[in-house]
Amino acid sequence: HHAPSVNIEMIVARLIAAKKLAGFHFNDTQAVLEVDSPAPDGTGRLLVTNLWNRSTPFIRYENGDLARLDSSPCGCGSAYPRIAAIEGRTADILSFANGRSLSGPALTLIFAPLAIEGWQVVQTAPDGLEVRLRQAPPLEARAMQRITAILSHHVGPEVNVAIRRVDALEVTAAGKRKPVWSEVPALPGTTR
């Protein structure tokens, strides 16, 4: 593997696409990555310091990703440190009443092979999840059953998974389309 400039979305995509890797190497001569307030497993808020951008430097920038770093030797022989895992975005982790959670990066794999114009996954209740699809033509029943089965496997049978076709996907006040969010307050003992 090589070590490109730090672009977290690219790193997430490569981590998902390259399951055989023990993480993804980053170039620590271009950027310093830190995990702030790590949990016992080492996962915490990712902080990025860019070492090359002199015109607009950012120092300990919290980009919203939850990550785990690994500085142990890699089997590939690279000397660069690794991002062992990106668990999701701090704002994009849905926590359900049954104790399970779901984050955005894994959802990309579910929707990537489908002929849809866009998708959003919204937690509508402590035990409710709604998939909103913008599609033309409508998906086959088999594709809808696949989406439901995969999500139910991850969130548990206690969570009601509904799929709804929409004419337009919702956007934020800034005009951005958020793929994952919750419409319910954070459950006790969780953060969002």
N, C-alpha and C positions, 0 to 999 in steps of 0.2 A: 504494500500500500504506500501511497505518498502522503505528504502532509500539506494540504492546501491552506490558504488563508481561512480564518475561522468564519464559517457561514453555517450557523446552527441548523437551519432548515435543510441544507444539503447534507449535513452530518446525520440528521435524523433519517433522511431518506436512504442514505447509504447503510446506516445501522440496520434498518428494517430489511433492505434488499440483500444484505450480506450476513446472513445468520451464522455463517461459518466463522466469521471473525470474532475475536475476543475483544470487541470494541472497535474504535476507530482512532487512528493516530492523528495527533494535531501537532503543528509546528510550534514548539515552545520558544523559538527565537522570534516569532512573529506575534504571539499572543500568550498571555498568562491566563489560564483557566483555573478557577477556584470553586470549591463547593462551600457555601456558607451554611452554618448551623446544620451539619449533617445529622441524619437519623442514625440509629445503631448500624444499619446496613451500609452507611456511607452516602446515602442519597440526600441531596439538599439543593438549595437554590444555586444555580450556576452564575458565577460572576466572571466577566471577561474584561481583561485589560489589553488593549491593542498597543503593541510596541512599535508599530511602523507608521501609524497615521499621525504625522506631526501637525497637520493643519487643524484637525478636529480630533484630538485624542479622547478616548474614553477610558476611564480608570474604574475598575471594579463595577462595571456596568452590569446590572441585573436584567437579563433579557427575558426572564419569565420561564426559563426551562428548569426542570428538576432533573438533575444528573448525578451520576456516580463516576468518579475518576479512578484510574488504576495506573500506578507507577511501577508495578512489578514487571519483570522482563517478559516480553511477548514472544510467543513461539515462532513468529515470522522473522525474528532477528532485528527488527527496527528498534532504534534507540529512543525514538520519540515516545512521549507519554501517551496514554489512551483515555478516551472517554469510554468507560466500560458500558454505560447504559444511559439513555435518556428516557426517563420514566413518564414524561409528559410535560405539560405547561402548568405552572402554578394556578392559572385561572381556568384550565381546561380539564381538571380532574373531577369526574362526577363520582360522588360517594352515595351509596344506597343504604337503605335501612337494614339490609341483611349483612352489612359489613363489607361488601364487595365494592370495588371501584373500577372506573373505566377512564382511560385517557385518550387524547386525540391522535397521537402518532400511529397507534395500532389500527385505528379506523381506516386509514388510508388504504391499507391492504384489502379491506372488505369491498371498498367501492371502486378501486382502480380498474378492475376488468369490466365494469358495467358501462353500458352505453347510456350515460346520464349526463346532464349539463351541470349538475352540482348537487351537493348534499349538505345537510346539517343534522347533528344529533343533539337533541335537547332533553335534559332531564326535566320532566313535567311534574313529578311527585317523588317523595322518598322511595317509592317502589314503582315509578313509571318512567319510561324512556320513549321518546318519539323520534323517528327517523323522518326527516323531511327531504323529499327528492324532487328536483326539477328535472323532468324527463320528457322526451318526445322521441319516439312513441313510448307508451307505457311499458314498463318492464314485464317480462313473463312471470307467471305465478311462481315458477321454479326459482327465479332470481330473488323474489321477495321472500320465499321460504328460506333460502340460503342466508339472507341477511338476518332474518329473525332467529334462525338456529344458531348462527355464530354469536350474535349478541347475547342471546339467552344463555349460551354456554359460559360466557364471560361474566355476566351480571347475575346469573342464577335464575331458576324458574320462578322465584317469588316476585321478580320484576316484570311488569307488563311491558312488552315491546310492541309498539304500534308503528306502522309505516303509513305516511300520508304524502300524496302527490301535491305539490304546490306550484303555482304559476311563477312565483318569484321567491328567492331566498331572502331572508331578513339581513339587513345591514346595520352596522352601528351608526351612531350619530356622526362619526367621522367618514362614513361611507364604506367601511370595510366589512367584508363578509366573514363572520366568525363561524368556523365549522362546528364547534362544540361549546355548549354553555348550559347552565342550570337556571331554571326559573323558580327554584325552591331555595329557601335559606339553607346555609351550611348545617349539616347534622351535628349534634353535640359531639365533641371530641374530634372533629375534623376541621380542616382549614380549606379555604377555597380562594 
